[in-house]
Amino acid sequence: MTRRRGSWEKVALILISGLLYAIAIASVGLASRAIPPIPLTILRLTVASLIFGGVLFYVRPTIDLQPRMALDLFIIGMGNIGLPFVLLAVALRYISGSLASVLFNVGPAMTIVLAHFLLPDEKLRPAKIMGTVLAISGAVLLVVSNSSGLKVANSQGWIGQMLIILASAAGAFAVIYTRIRFRETDTTALAAGQVFASLAVFLLLGLLTADLPGLTAYPRQAWTAMIVSAITSPVLGYWLLFYMVKKYSATLGGFSGIATPLFSALIGIIFLGEVLTPIIVISTLLVLAGIWALNAF
């Protein structure tokens, strides 16, 4: 009974995470039409930092502060948030949100390969190797096809695809690093810490490049989309990610976005006028089949 309850909890966590990430991706796509990538990232991190600051003040978790923790938070913050946030904002100028969500699911395959080499309790088995090959094959097919998923064709769709794959690789590394360094750290403190570290980095970057947000320069719709994207991810989405990694495994954390393509496709088709081509459908099935094989055997 306990094992069955644990399995249902895993499924529920994956579905909720997928919905949150899909809403975040769609919201970033809308916001990025009016807000440049660096200012958009700074604004999302600022909203998330304010929310996490209030939560930490309320719950007051016990945190064992150490000098090394700042470096660790910087590493996972840039891998989980900093690089993916910026790369997603740029990528959505070339591809649709539903296509981006498919490519983000290459992350689990990357996570499992890294876990095999870096985590002694999460080794690859033959079926997982097959799943990894299937997932990566789906991504390769998308890149070769130069698909964009946009109603208006974009001949540079491969640029957006490669940016998402790079973001997935950064996220996979961050998941493994979290499993290694933060198994005993409070989940809320960990999620908040990476947001604070990322915000500090991007504020400095914005100052150096004179690319800070213009608070009166963006329309109301862009502000609304930005706030929604900040609440869904990183606040809720990454809190659930760390909960999954700490309670279960880095591998399960890698599966946190597996349901995202389903929700992203529905949102994109209904609200954003995105299209699903046969190549995108086939590639999505390959990626999802690979992820299923990774988790089932």
DOKOL-920263 format. One record per residue: residue number from 1; residue in one letter; x, y, z of N, C-alpha, C in turn. Coordinates in steps of 0.1 Angstrom, whole numbers, plus 5000, padded with zeros to 4 digits. Layout:
BEGIN
LUMTI   num   residuo    n.x    n.y    n.z   ca.x   ca.y   ca.z    c.x    c.y    c.z
LUMTI   NUM         A      X      Y      Z      X      Y      Z      X      Y      Z
...
***
This chain:
BEGIN
LUMTI   num   residuo    n.x    n.y    n.z   ca.x   ca.y   ca.z    c.x    c.y    c.z
LUMTI     1         M   5008   4988   5000   5000   5000   5000   5009   5013   5000
LUMTI     2         T   5019   5012   5008   5028   5024   5009   5035   5026   4995
LUMTI     3         R   5039   5015   4989   5046   5016   4976   5037   5022   4966
LUMTI     4         R   5024   5017   4966   5014   5022   4956   5011   5037   4958
LUMTI     5         R   5010   5041   4971   5008   5055   4974   5020   5063   4969
LUMTI     6         G   5032   5058   4971   5044   5065   4966   5044   5067   4951
LUMTI     7         S   5039   5056   4944   5038   5057   4929   5028   5067   4924
LUMTI     8         W   5017   5068   4931   5007   5078   4927   5012   5092   4930
LUMTI     9         E   5019   5093   4941   5024   5106   4944   5034   5111   4934
LUMTI    10         K   5043   5102   4929   5052   5105   4918   5045   5109   4906
LUMTI    11         V   5034   5102   4902   5026   5106   4890   5020   5120   4892
LUMTI    12         A   5015   5122   4903   5008   5135   4906   5018   5146   4905
LUMTI    13         L   5030   5144   4911   5041   5154   4911   5045   5158   4897
LUMTI    14         I   5046   5147   4888   5050   5149   4875   5040   5157   4867
LUMTI    15         L   5027   5153   4869   5016   5160   4861   5015   5175   4866
LUMTI    16         I   5016   5178   4879   5015   5191   4884   5027   5199   4878
LUMTI    17         S   5039   5193   4879   5051   5200   4874   5050   5204   4859
LUMTI    18         G   5045   5194   4852   5043   5196   4837   5034   5208   4834
LUMTI    19         L   5023   5209   4842   5013   5219   4840   5020   5233   4843
LUMTI    20         L   5027   5233   4854   5033   5246   4859   5043   5250   4848
LUMTI    21         Y   5052   5241   4843   5062   5245   4833   5055   5249   4820
LUMTI    22         A   5044   5243   4816   5038   5247   4804   5032   5261   4805
LUMTI    23         I   5026   5264   4816   5021   5278   4818   5032   5288   4818
LUMTI    24         A   5044   5284   4825   5055   5293   4825   5061   5295   4811
LUMTI    25         I   5062   5285   4803   5068   5286   4790   5059   5295   4781
LUMTI    26         A   5045   5293   4782   5036   5301   4774   5037   5316   4779
LUMTI    27         S   5038   5318   4792   5038   5332   4797   5051   5339   4793
LUMTI    28         V   5062   5331   4793   5075   5337   4788   5074   5341   4774
LUMTI    29         G   5068   5332   4766   5066   5335   4752   5058   5348   4749
LUMTI    30         L   5048   5350   4757   5040   5363   4756   5048   5375   4761
LUMTI    31         A   5055   5373   4773   5062   5384   4778   5074   5388   4769
LUMTI    32         S   5080   5378   4763   5093   5381   4755   5090   5389   4743
LUMTI    33         R   5077   5390   4739   5073   5398   4727   5076   5413   4730
LUMTI    34         A   5076   5417   4743   5077   5431   4746   5089   5434   4755
LUMTI    35         I   5094   5424   4762   5105   5426   4772   5117   5418   4767
LUMTI    36         P   5129   5424   4766   5141   5417   4761   5146   5407   4771
LUMTI    37         P   5154   5397   4767   5157   5385   4775   5163   5389   4789
LUMTI    38         I   5173   5397   4790   5180   5400   4802   5170   5407   4812
LUMTI    39         P   5164   5418   4808   5154   5425   4817   5143   5415   4821
LUMTI    40         L   5138   5407   4812   5128   5397   4815   5132   5387   4826
LUMTI    41         T   5145   5383   4825   5150   5374   4835   5151   5381   4848
LUMTI    42         I   5156   5393   4848   5158   5401   4861   5144   5403   4867
LUMTI    43         L   5134   5406   4860   5121   5408   4865   5115   5395   4871
LUMTI    44         R   5116   5384   4864   5111   5371   4869   5118   5368   4882
LUMTI    45         L   5131   5369   4882   5139   5366   4894   5135   5375   4906
LUMTI    46         T   5132   5388   4903   5129   5397   4913   5116   5394   4920
LUMTI    47         V   5106   5391   4911   5093   5386   4917   5094   5374   4925
LUMTI    48         A   5102   5364   4920   5103   5351   4927   5111   5354   4940
LUMTI    49         S   5121   5363   4940   5128   5366   4952   5119   5372   4963
LUMTI    50         L   5111   5381   4959   5101   5387   4969   5092   5377   4975
LUMTI    51         I   5087   5368   4966   5078   5357   4972   5086   5348   4981
LUMTI    52         F   5098   5343   4977   5105   5335   4985   5110   5342   4998
LUMTI    53         G   5113   5355   4997   5117   5362   5009   5106   5362   5019
LUMTI    54         G   5093   5364   5015   5082   5364   5024   5080   5350   5030
LUMTI    55         V   5081   5340   5022   5080   5326   5027   5090   5323   5037
LUMTI    56         L   5103   5326   5034   5113   5323   5044   5111   5331   5057
LUMTI    57         F   5106   5343   5056   5104   5351   5068   5093   5344   5077
LUMTI    58         Y   5083   5338   5070   5072   5332   5077   5076   5318   5083
LUMTI    59         V   5083   5310   5075   5085   5296   5080   5098   5295   5088
LUMTI    60         R   5108   5304   5085   5121   5305   5092   5127   5291   5093
LUMTI    61         P   5131   5285   5082   5137   5272   5082   5151   5272   5088
LUMTI    62         T   5156   5261   5094   5169   5260   5099   5179   5258   5088
LUMTI    63         I   5188   5267   5087   5198   5266   5076   5212   5266   5081
LUMTI    64         D   5220   5257   5077   5234   5256   5082   5243   5263   5072
LUMTI    65         L   5244   5276   5074   5251   5285   5065   5266   5282   5065
LUMTI    66         Q   5272   5279   5053   5286   5277   5052   5291   5285   5040
LUMTI    67         P   5304   5289   5040   5310   5296   5029   5308   5289   5015
LUMTI    68         R   5309   5276   5015   5308   5269   5003   5294   5269   4997
LUMTI    69         M   5284   5271   5006   5270   5271   5001   5268   5282   4991
LUMTI    70         A   5274   5294   4992   5272   5304   4982   5276   5300   4968
LUMTI    71         L   5288   5293   4967   5292   5288   4954   5283   5278   4949
LUMTI    72         D   5278   5269   4958   5269   5258   4953   5256   5264   4948
LUMTI    73         L   5251   5274   4955   5238   5280   4951   5240   5287   4938
LUMTI    74         F   5251   5293   4936   5254   5300   4923   5254   5290   4912
LUMTI    75         I   5260   5278   4914   5261   5268   4904   5248   5263   4900
LUMTI    76         I   5240   5258   4910   5227   5253   4907   5217   5264   4902
LUMTI    77         G   5219   5276   4907   5210   5287   4903   5212   5290   4888
LUMTI    78         M   5225   5290   4884   5227   5293   4870   5223   5282   4861
LUMTI    79         G   5225   5269   4866   5221   5258   4858   5206   5256   4857
LUMTI    80         N   5199   5258   4868   5184   5256   4869   5177   5268   4864
LUMTI    81         I   5182   5280   4866   5174   5292   4864   5181   5302   4854
LUMTI    82         G   5192   5306   4858   5199   5317   4850   5200   5314   4835
LUMTI    83         L   5207   5304   4832   5209   5300   4818   5196   5296   4811
LUMTI    84         P   5188   5287   4817   5175   5283   4811   5166   5295   4809
LUMTI    85         F   5165   5304   4818   5156   5316   4817   5159   5324   4805
LUMTI    86         V   5172   5328   4803   5177   5336   4792   5175   5328   4779
LUMTI    87         L   5180   5316   4779   5180   5308   4766   5165   5306   4762
LUMTI    88         L   5156   5304   4771   5142   5302   4767   5136   5315   4761
LUMTI    89         A   5139   5326   4768   5134   5339   4763   5139   5341   4749
LUMTI    90         V   5151   5338   4746   5157   5340   4732   5151   5330   4723
LUMTI    91         A   5150   5317   4727   5146   5306   4719   5132   5308   4714
LUMTI    92         L   5123   5314   4722   5109   5315   4718   5107   5326   4708
LUMTI    93         R   5117   5332   4704   5116   5341   4692   5118   5333   4679
LUMTI    94         Y   5122   5321   4680   5124   5312   4668   5115   5300   4668
LUMTI    95         I   5110   5295   4679   5102   5283   4680   5090   5285   4689
LUMTI    96         S   5081   5276   4688   5069   5277   4697   5071   5272   4711
LUMTI    97         G   5063   5275   4720   5064   5270   4733   5062   5255   4734
LUMTI    98         S   5053   5250   4726   5051   5235   4726   5063   5228   4721
LUMTI    99         L   5070   5233   4711   5082   5227   4707   5093   5228   4717
LUMTI   100         A   5094   5239   4723   5104   5241   4734   5102   5231   4745
LUMTI   101         S   5090   5229   4749   5087   5219   4760   5091   5205   4756
LUMTI   102         V   5090   5201   4743   5094   5188   4739   5109   5187   4740
LUMTI   103         L   5116   5197   4736   5131   5197   4737   5136   5197   4751
LUMTI   104         F   5129   5204   4760   5133   5204   4774   5133   5190   4780
LUMTI   105         N   5125   5181   4774   5124   5167   4779   5136   5159   4775
LUMTI   106         V   5145   5164   4767   5158   5157   4765   5166   5158   4778
LUMTI   107         G   5162   5167   4787   5169   5168   4800   5169   5155   4808
LUMTI   108         P   5158   5148   4809   5159   5135   4817   5169   5125   4812
LUMTI   109         A   5170   5124   4799   5181   5115   4793   5194   5120   4797
LUMTI   110         M   5197   5133   4796   5210   5139   4800   5212   5136   4815
LUMTI   111         T   5201   5138   4823   5203   5136   4838   5207   5122   4841
LUMTI   112         I   5200   5112   4834   5203   5098   4837   5217   5095   4833
LUMTI   113         V   5222   5100   4822   5236   5097   4818   5246   5103   4828
LUMTI   114         L   5243   5115   4832   5252   5121   4842   5252   5114   4855
LUMTI   115         A   5239   5110   4859   5238   5103   4872   5245   5090   4872
LUMTI   116         H   5246   5083   4860   5253   5070   4859   5268   5072   4863
LUMTI   117         F   5274   5083   4858   5288   5085   4861   5291   5092   4874
LUMTI   118         L   5281   5100   4879   5284   5108   4891   5277   5104   4904
LUMTI   119         L   5267   5095   4903   5259   5091   4915   5260   5076   4916
LUMTI   120         P   5266   5070   4926   5268   5056   4927   5255   5048   4928
LUMTI   121         D   5244   5054   4932   5231   5047   4934   5222   5048   4923
LUMTI   122         E   5226   5054   4912   5217   5056   4900   5224   5052   4887
LUMTI   123         K   5226   5039   4886   5234   5035   4874   5225   5032   4862
LUMTI   124         L   5230   5033   4850   5223   5029   4838   5221   5014   4837
LUMTI   125         R   5210   5010   4831   5207   4997   4828   5204   4996   4813
LUMTI   126         P   5204   4984   4807   5202   4984   4792   5189   4991   4787
LUMTI   127         A   5178   4989   4795   5166   4996   4791   5167   5011   4791
LUMTI   128         K   5174   5016   4801   5176   5030   4802   5185   5036   4791
LUMTI   129         I   5194   5028   4787   5202   5032   4775   5193   5033   4763
LUMTI   130         M   5184   5023   4761   5175   5024   4750   5166   5036   4751
LUMTI   131         G   5161   5039   4763   5153   5051   4765   5160   5064   4761
LUMTI   132         T   5173   5065   4766   5181   5076   4763   5183   5078   4748
LUMTI   133         V   5185   5067   4741   5187   5068   4726   5174   5073   4719
LUMTI   134         L   5163   5068   4724   5150   5072   4718   5148   5087   4720
LUMTI   135         A   5150   5091   4732   5147   5105   4736   5156   5115   4727
LUMTI   136         I   5169   5111   4727   5179   5119   4719   5175   5119   4704
LUMTI   137         S   5171   5107   4699   5167   5106   4685   5156   5116   4682
LUMTI   138         G   5146   5117   4691   5135   5126   4688   5140   5140   4687
LUMTI   139         A   5149   5144   4696   5155   5158   4696   5163   5160   4683
LUMTI   140         V   5171   5150   4679   5179   5151   4667   5170   5153   4655
LUMTI   141         L   5159   5145   4654   5149   5147   4643   5143   5161   4642
LUMTI   142         L   5141   5166   4654   5135   5180   4654   5146   5190   4648
LUMTI   143         V   5158   5189   4653   5168   5198   4649   5171   5197   4634
LUMTI   144         V   5171   5184   4629   5174   5182   4614   5162   5188   4606
LUMTI   145         S   5150   5186   4611   5139   5191   4603   5137   5206   4604
LUMTI   146         N   5144   5213   4613   5144   5228   4614   5129   5232   4617
LUMTI   147         S   5122   5224   4625   5108   5228   4628   5107   5240   4637
LUMTI   148         S   5097   5247   4636   5095   5259   4646   5082   5258   4654
LUMTI   149         G   5072   5251   4648   5059   5250   4655   5051   5263   4655
LUMTI   150         L   5056   5273   4648   5049   5286   4646   5040   5286   4634
LUMTI   151         K   5030   5294   4635   5021   5295   4623   5028   5301   4611
LUMTI   152         V   5036   5311   4614   5045   5317   4604   5058   5310   4604
LUMTI   153         A   5062   5304   4593   5074   5296   4592   5086   5304   4595
LUMTI   154         N   5096   5298   4602   5108   5305   4606   5120   5296   4602
LUMTI   155         S   5128   5300   4592   5139   5292   4587   5150   5291   4597
LUMTI   156         Q   5150   5298   4608   5160   5297   4618   5155   5290   4630
LUMTI   157         G   5146   5281   4628   5141   5273   4640   5151   5265   4647
LUMTI   158         W   5162   5261   4640   5172   5253   4646   5180   5261   4657
LUMTI   159         I   5180   5274   4656   5186   5282   4666   5179   5281   4679
LUMTI   160         G   5166   5282   4679   5158   5281   4691   5159   5267   4696
LUMTI   161         Q   5160   5257   4688   5161   5243   4692   5174   5240   4700
LUMTI   162         M   5185   5245   4694   5198   5243   4700   5199   5250   4714
LUMTI   163         L   5193   5262   4715   5193   5269   4727   5185   5262   4738
LUMTI   164         I   5174   5255   4735   5167   5247   4744   5175   5235   4749
LUMTI   165         I   5181   5229   4739   5189   5217   4743   5201   5221   4752
LUMTI   166         L   5207   5232   4750   5217   5237   4759   5211   5240   4772
LUMTI   167         A   5200   5246   4773   5193   5249   4786   5190   5236   4793
LUMTI   168         S   5186   5225   4785   5183   5212   4792   5196   5206   4798
LUMTI   169         A   5207   5208   4791   5219   5202   4796   5223   5209   4809
LUMTI   170         A   5222   5223   4809   5225   5230   4821   5216   5226   4833
LUMTI   171         G   5203   5223   4830   5194   5219   4840   5197   5205   4845
LUMTI   172         A   5201   5196   4836   5205   5182   4840   5217   5183   4850
LUMTI   173         F   5227   5191   4846   5239   5192   4855   5235   5197   4869
LUMTI   174         A   5226   5207   4869   5221   5213   4882   5214   5203   4890
LUMTI   175         V   5206   5194   4884   5199   5184   4892   5208   5174   4899
LUMTI   176         I   5218   5170   4891   5228   5161   4897   5236   5168   4908
LUMTI   177         Y   5240   5180   4906   5247   5188   4916   5239   5189   4928
LUMTI   178         T   5226   5192   4927   5217   5193   4938   5217   5180   4946
LUMTI   179         R   5216   5169   4939   5216   5156   4946   5229   5153   4954
LUMTI   180         I   5240   5158   4948   5253   5155   4955   5255   5165   4967
LUMTI   181         R   5251   5177   4966   5255   5187   4975   5244   5191   4986
LUMTI   182         F   5231   5188   4982   5220   5194   4990   5210   5183   4995
LUMTI   183         R   5214   5171   4998   5204   5161   5001   5197   5164   5015
LUMTI   184         E   5204   5172   5023   5198   5174   5037   5193   5189   5038
LUMTI   185         T   5194   5197   5028   5190   5211   5029   5175   5213   5028
LUMTI   186         D   5170   5222   5036   5155   5225   5035   5151   5228   5021
LUMTI   187         T   5140   5222   5016   5136   5224   5002   5133   5239   4999
LUMTI   188         T   5126   5246   5008   5122   5260   5006   5135   5268   5005
LUMTI   189         A   5144   5266   5015   5156   5274   5015   5165   5272   5003
LUMTI   190         L   5165   5259   4998   5173   5256   4986   5167   5263   4974
LUMTI   191         A   5154   5262   4972   5147   5268   4960   5149   5283   4961
LUMTI   192         A   5148   5289   4973   5150   5304   4974   5164   5308   4972
LUMTI   193         G   5173   5300   4977   5187   5304   4976   5192   5304   4962
LUMTI   194         Q   5188   5295   4953   5192   5296   4939   5186   5308   4932
LUMTI   195         V   5174   5312   4936   5168   5323   4930   5175   5336   4934
LUMTI   196         F   5179   5337   4947   5186   5349   4952   5200   5350   4945
LUMTI   197         A   5207   5339   4944   5220   5338   4937   5219   5342   4923
LUMTI   198         S   5209   5337   4916   5207   5341   4901   5204   5355   4900
LUMTI   199         L   5195   5361   4908   5192   5375   4907   5204   5384   4909
LUMTI   200         A   5213   5381   4919   5225   5388   4921   5233   5389   4908
LUMTI   201         V   5235   5377   4902   5243   5376   4890   5237   5384   4879
LUMTI   202         F   5224   5383   4877   5218   5390   4865   5216   5405   4868
LUMTI   203         L   5215   5409   4880   5215   5424   4883   5229   5430   4880
LUMTI   204         L   5239   5423   4883   5253   5427   4880   5255   5427   4865
LUMTI   205         L   5250   5417   4858   5251   5417   4844   5243   5428   4837
LUMTI   206         G   5231   5431   4843   5223   5442   4837   5230   5455   4839
LUMTI   207         L   5236   5457   4851   5244   5470   4854   5255   5471   4844
LUMTI   208         L   5263   5461   4842   5275   5461   4834   5271   5464   4819
LUMTI   209         T   5260   5459   4815   5256   5460   4801   5245   5471   4798
LUMTI   210         A   5242   5478   4809   5231   5488   4809   5219   5483   4803
LUMTI   211         D   5215   5471   4807   5203   5464   4801   5194   5460   4813
LUMTI   212         L   5191   5470   4821   5182   5468   4832   5167   5471   4827
LUMTI   213         P   5157   5465   4834   5143   5467   4830   5139   5481   4830
LUMTI   214         G   5131   5485   4821   5125   5498   4821   5111   5496   4826
LUMTI   215         L   5109   5501   4838   5096   5497   4845   5084   5503   4839
LUMTI   216         T   5085   5514   4831   5073   5520   4825   5073   5517   4810
LUMTI   217         A   5082   5508   4805   5083   5507   4791   5076   5495   4785
LUMTI   218         Y   5069   5487   4794   5063   5475   4789   5048   5475   4791
LUMTI   219         P   5040   5469   4782   5025   5470   4783   5021   5461   4795
LUMTI   220         R   5008   5463   4799   5003   5456   4810   5003   5441   4808
LUMTI   221         Q   5000   5436   4795   4999   5422   4792   5013   5416   4795
LUMTI   222         A   5024   5423   4791   5037   5417   4793   5040   5416   4808
LUMTI   223         W   5036   5426   4816   5038   5425   4831   5030   5413   4837
LUMTI   224         T   5018   5411   4832   5010   5400   4837   5016   5387   4834
LUMTI   225         A   5020   5385   4821   5027   5373   4817   5040   5370   4825
LUMTI   226         M   5047   5381   4827   5060   5379   4834   5057   5374   4849
LUMTI   227         I   5047   5380   4855   5044   5377   4869   5040   5362   4870
LUMTI   228         V   5031   5358   4861   5026   5344   4860   5038   5335   4858
LUMTI   229         S   5047   5338   4849   5058   5329   4847   5067   5328   4859
LUMTI   230         A   5068   5339   4867   5077   5339   4879   5071   5330   4889
LUMTI   231         I   5057   5331   4891   5051   5323   4901   5051   5308   4898
LUMTI   232         T   5048   5305   4885   5047   5291   4881   5061   5284   4881
LUMTI   233         S   5071   5292   4876   5085   5287   4876   5094   5299   4876
LUMTI   234         P   5102   5301   4886   5107   5291   4895   5100   5289   4908
LUMTI   235         V   5091   5297   4913   5086   5295   4927   5080   5281   4929
LUMTI   236         L   5069   5279   4922   5062   5266   4925   5069   5254   4918
LUMTI   237         G   5073   5256   4905   5080   5246   4898   5093   5240   4904
LUMTI   238         Y   5101   5250   4908   5114   5245   4913   5113   5240   4928
LUMTI   239         W   5103   5245   4935   5101   5240   4948   5097   5225   4947
LUMTI   240         L   5088   5222   4937   5085   5208   4935   5096   5200   4930
LUMTI   241         L   5105   5206   4921   5116   5199   4916   5126   5194   4927
LUMTI   242         F   5129   5203   4937   5138   5200   4947   5131   5190   4957
LUMTI   243         Y   5118   5191   4959   5111   5181   4967   5113   5167   4961
LUMTI   244         M   5111   5166   4948   5112   5153   4941   5127   5148   4942
LUMTI   245         V   5136   5157   4940   5150   5152   4940   5154   5148   4954
LUMTI   246         K   5150   5155   4964   5154   5152   4978   5147   5139   4983
LUMTI   247         K   5134   5138   4980   5126   5127   4986   5128   5114   4978
LUMTI   248         Y   5129   5115   4965   5130   5103   4957   5144   5101   4950
LUMTI   249         S   5147   5109   4939   5160   5107   4932   5162   5118   4922
LUMTI   250         A   5174   5120   4918   5177   5129   4907   5170   5125   4894
LUMTI   251         T   5169   5112   4892   5162   5107   4880   5148   5112   4880
LUMTI   252         L   5140   5110   4891   5127   5115   4891   5126   5130   4889
LUMTI   253         G   5136   5137   4895   5136   5152   4892   5138   5155   4878
LUMTI   254         G   5145   5146   4871   5147   5148   4856   5134   5146   4849
LUMTI   255         F   5124   5138   4854   5111   5136   4848   5101   5147   4851
LUMTI   256         S   5105   5157   4858   5095   5167   4863   5088   5174   4851
LUMTI   257         G   5094   5174   4840   5088   5181   4829   5082   5172   4818
LUMTI   258         I   5081   5159   4821   5077   5150   4810   5063   5153   4805
LUMTI   259         A   5054   5158   4813   5040   5161   4809   5039   5175   4803
LUMTI   260         T   5050   5182   4803   5049   5196   4798   5045   5197   4783
LUMTI   261         P   5050   5188   4774   5045   5189   4760   5030   5188   4758
LUMTI   262         L   5024   5179   4766   5010   5177   4765   5002   5190   4768
LUMTI   263         F   5006   5196   4780   4999   5208   4784   5003   5220   4775
LUMTI   264         S   5016   5220   4770   5020   5231   4762   5013   5231   4748
LUMTI   265         A   5011   5219   4743   5004   5218   4730   4990   5223   4731
LUMTI   266         L   4983   5219   4742   4969   5224   4744   4969   5239   4745
LUMTI   267         I   4978   5244   4753   4978   5259   4755   4981   5266   4742
LUMTI   268         G   4992   5261   4735   4996   5267   4723   4986   5267   4712
LUMTI   269         I   4979   5256   4710   4969   5255   4700   4957   5263   4703
LUMTI   270         I   4952   5263   4715   4940   5269   4719   4941   5284   4720
LUMTI   271         F   4953   5289   4726   4954   5303   4730   4964   5311   4721
LUMTI   272         L   4974   5304   4716   4986   5311   4709   4987   5309   4694
LUMTI   273         G   4978   5301   4689   4978   5299   4674   4990   5291   4669
LUMTI   274         E   4995   5282   4678   5007   5274   4673   5001   5262   4666
LUMTI   275         V   5010   5255   4658   5007   5244   4650   5015   5232   4653
LUMTI   276         L   5010   5220   4651   5017   5207   4653   5018   5201   4639
LUMTI   277         T   5031   5200   4634   5033   5193   4622   5036   5178   4624
LUMTI   278         P   5035   5170   4614   5038   5155   4616   5051   5153   4622
LUMTI   279         I   5062   5160   4618   5075   5159   4623   5075   5161   4638
LUMTI   280         I   5069   5172   4642   5068   5175   4657   5061   5164   4664
LUMTI   281         V   5050   5159   4659   5043   5148   4666   5052   5136   4667
LUMTI   282         I   5058   5132   4656   5067   5120   4656   5078   5121   4666
LUMTI   283         S   5084   5133   4666   5096   5136   4675   5091   5136   4689
LUMTI   284         T   5080   5141   4692   5074   5142   4705   5072   5127   4710
LUMTI   285         L   5066   5119   4702   5064   5105   4706   5077   5098   4709
LUMTI   286         L   5087   5100   4701   5100   5094   4703   5106   5098   4717
LUMTI   287         V   5105   5112   4719   5111   5117   4732   5103   5111   4744
LUMTI   288         L   5090   5111   4743   5081   5106   4754   5083   5091   4756
LUMTI   289         A   5085   5083   4745   5087   5069   4746   5100   5066   4753
LUMTI   290         G   5110   5074   4749   5123   5073   4756   5122   5076   4771
LUMTI   291         I   5115   5086   4774   5113   5090   4788   5106   5079   4796
LUMTI   292         W   5096   5073   4789   5088   5062   4796   5097   5050   4798
LUMTI   293         A   5106   5047   4788   5115   5036   4790   5125   5038   4801
LUMTI   294         L   5129   5051   4802   5139   5054   4813   5133   5052   4826
LUMTI   295         N   5120   5054   4828   5113   5053   4841   5107   5040   4844
LUMTI   296         A   5104   5032   4833   5096   5020   4835   5105   5007   4838
LUMTI   297         F   5117   5008   4834   5126   4996   4835   5138   4998   4844
***
